[in-house]
Amino acid sequence: MKGKVLDFTVQTNSGVISGDDGKRYTFKGNEWKEKEIPKRGMVVDFEVKDGEAVGVYLDLDKNKALSTRGERKDKVAAGLLAIFLGGLGIHKFYLGFTGPGLVYLLVNTIGFAVTWLFLFIPNIVLGIMALIEGIIYLTKTDEEFYQTYVVEKKQWF
């Protein structure tokens, strides 16, 4: 059967899959047959035994399609872009958040043009915001980063 991972908790080593049949199935970590940790949104193929998912494998074709559509983002790349080019909003564009990226870019451009006599205050503020975001990206676990910025699409702090 096919389905999507809804949740996986490392602490309990268990998770939940939403099957294509509309039912939810729990699974234990020892039934996960892949190297990487299960993450929310992963498309999986599994068997059902006594109401639980067993023999859970990634559906490589479906997950590859998700990856090529930009569903997977690297937290290190996002963090470094935020730290080094964050004032321009490049990290926002990388994560697929065009609106916030444009806000960074426009405020930075207008702030530079209008306030160049006032010590670039908008540019400094945006740079500090981006630095903080970069640090937040880098300090999250891969699972937290994926959940927060890819699945939930949180755009600001």
Buried (B, 14 or more C-beta within 10 A) or exposed (E): BEBBBBBBEEEEEBBBBBBEEEEBBEBBBEBBEEEEBBBBBBBBBBEBEEEBBBBBEBBEEBBEEBEEEEBBBEBEEBBBBBBBBBBBBBBBBBBBBEEBBEBBBEBBEEBEEEEEEEEBEBBEBBBEBBBBBBEBBBEBEEBEBBBBBBEEEEBEE
